């Protein structure tokens, strides 16, 4: 994961001219600004083209990290000099072949980045300047963000800038819109619970998490160095669990006396005891508070043996259970865990909760069943920790971003799908000691996604869950991923561009495109998408494609799409076979060619799905079959007569004699009648 000022490749791939972003800004690809690079991508110069002239820059999101596009509107309303102001966002062409990237424009800080990285040792900032400059600059920002329900999620020394060239005007907190909270954030700046989760699975967090990161930032600035530099993430996390975050992060360093009180208060690991905004403001106003001492984890009278380790507390055991599911199953099923909880931890209530989570024996179960039980037991042992399932560790509200991150990196998302299928988010929420109203929507979403996972047809499954849980995510189909299609209209344009590529697939639809359209274009019934299944009639399949895409083209007044029409024409051949009239087949082909040239998908659909023409062709075919059957019967009769010439001669003679006799009789009768009349 790239860090600040170490963004993604800044290559512009031949993009030389200024790129217009809407009607307000232009991005300057020839002006890279590496000093302003972000976690999500490189920074470039930008300029305002109308209205108030403002110094600004743009971050070009690489697309490897799901952008945080749910808060820009809120951020643009915050006019605080201590926060880099969000100005605009949009897609711009970037590279070859119609590729696009998401660009986010921000007001440019006039000063430099406060810290280029966390490894360099610099002069500590005096404690009076930390209180007078750093805290006075950033606390109002944190208050504004909390008041709007926004978690920044990227508070650290490397995301702070001087407000002016000399630094006399204070500090500016960097942007938080280009990445979800927690992605790119070093583990030391996260609470223990969020630090135990995968970076992409930490969830949206809360203002309390921002206050913790703010406190760690103050510690780093006051010391002038990273006090945890010699520890890897695993060792640091273990130390924080064993000793508490404040003790583990400070270590043997000498903290300025003025800052000890707020740092202790803001870095308490227990969320109930941790300082909030009110306590911090009281301290800034001069009132001195006495934060409670951090309570260490309850330690067992004796350790439990697991996979060669001696574990002394429940949180430590919950962390290691998922690393060896087989050993965990034996520990649970053999009763050793229950005995340790009752005798070592002296906690019968917890033992009952774990027994309920285990749901009986697991040693003889399938691998999936064992993983599910181990995950549930881990939640029961440490309810505040993330959901740990196989190789994933996510907070319930972090599943959406974790799923998008896995799909963007082409990693398997099966574990995340099973987390939803096994209802682990619901189990996690029910395991919490106190009811939290903010988690009710999480339960509702998890239940809805589980229902979508159970349906295997087109437009459902894991892909549907991906786009339902990430409403701002672009379509990740390999056919159109570089175009960054975020709306149905974008998708039509992307398919039109893809139609001109030599390496285009045979079928323009795949599971990602179908799920994307089922989520973003809800005006069509699921029955239409059901016709796209491979096992159905190919004519119905291509008709469904034309129905879906044609509806978008008409509804949103999209222009001609000749390339896409020609692409779909390669799938239409089975439709001509429905017509029995060969001359009409040629007529239909010419109609299809004309409609494709005009680029109208609805006209193309009418050519192959014309009920009147199909009915007329069917009636004509039925009449032709009747005539054919009559002619066949007559021919069979003649063949029978030809096969028996004597019988044919005798029969014919009799017929001729009968005819002649009839004629003679008529003539004789006529003559006699005339003679009688003349007399």
Number of C-alpha atoms within 10 A of each C-alpha: 13 14 20 22 21 20 23 21 9 18 13 14 10 11 15 12 11 16 17 18 21 12 9 14 22 22 26 20 24 15 14 20 17 15 16 26 23 27 23 28 29 25 29 24 21 27 20 18 14 10 7 8 9 14 14 23 28 32 29 30 25 20 20 16 23 26 22 17 17 13 17 18 13 13 22 14 12 16 13 14 18 25 27 25 24 25 19 18 22 14 21 21 20 23 15 12 13 16 17 22 20 21 25 25 26 23 19 20 26 16 18 18 23 17 19 18 18 18 12 11 12 13 10 14 16 14 19 13 13 19 15 13 16 21 20 16 22 22 18 17 21 23 16 17 19 17 10 12 13 19 22 29 28 28 30 25 23 20 23 27 26 20 25 15 12 11 15 10 15 21 27 27 27 25 23 24 22 24 23 30 26 26 24 20 21 17 22 22 25 26 24 20 17 23 21 24 23 21 24 26 28 28 25 19 21 15 21 19 23 26 28 25 27 24 24 26 22 23 27 21 23 20 21 18 18 21 18 18 13 9 11 10 16 12 12 19 23 17 17 20 19 19 17 22 25 21 17 19 24 18 14 9 11 10 16 14 8 12 17 14 16 20 22 21 24 27 28 23 22 14 13 8 16 19 22 17 17 10 18 19 14 12 14 16 9 8 10 13 13 9 19 13 11 19 12 13 15 12 14 19 13 14 16 22 15 17 14 7 11 13 18 21 23 20 20 18 22 24 19 17 24 24 16 14 21 17 15 27 22 17 20 22 18 14 12 13 22 21 16 20 22 16 14 18 21 14 14 14 11 17 20 15 15 22 19 13 21 22 11 11 16 23 19 11 12 10 12 14 14 20 25 25 26 28 27 27 25 30 28 27 24 22 21 18 23 28 26 30 25 20 10 19 27 27 27 24 20 23 27 22 28 25 27 25 20 18 17 15 11 10 10 11 17 11 18 21 19 18 23 22 18 16 16 23 26 19 17 23 20 16 19 14 9 8 11 10 8 8 15 12 11 16 21 11 17 23 16 14 23 20 14 20 19 12 13 10 17 24 26 26 20 24 24 25 26 28 24 21 18 19 15 16 21 23 27 24 20 12 23 25 17 22 27 24 24 17 16 21 18 16 23 21 19 21 22 21 19 22 22 14 12 7 9 14 14 10 13 19 16 16 20 23 23 22 26 30 24 24 20 16 16 9 12 14 11 14 10 17 22 16 21 25 16 11 8 11 14 18 21 17 21 23 23 20 23 21 20 22 19 20 17 22 20 13 10 11 10 14 13 16 21 18 19 24 23 21 21 22 17 11 17 21 14 15 20 18 12 14 20 14 15 11 9 14 16 12 12 18 18 13 17 22 16 15 22 23 16 16 19 22 27 18 18 27 20 16 22 24 15 10 11 9 15 15 12 12 17 16 12 14 15 12 12 12 12 12 12 12 12 12 12 12 12 12 12 12 12 11 11 12 15 12 11 10 11 11 12 14 12 11 13 12 12 12 12 12 12 12 12 12 12 12 12 12 12 11 12 12 11 11 12 10 11 11 9 8 8 6 5
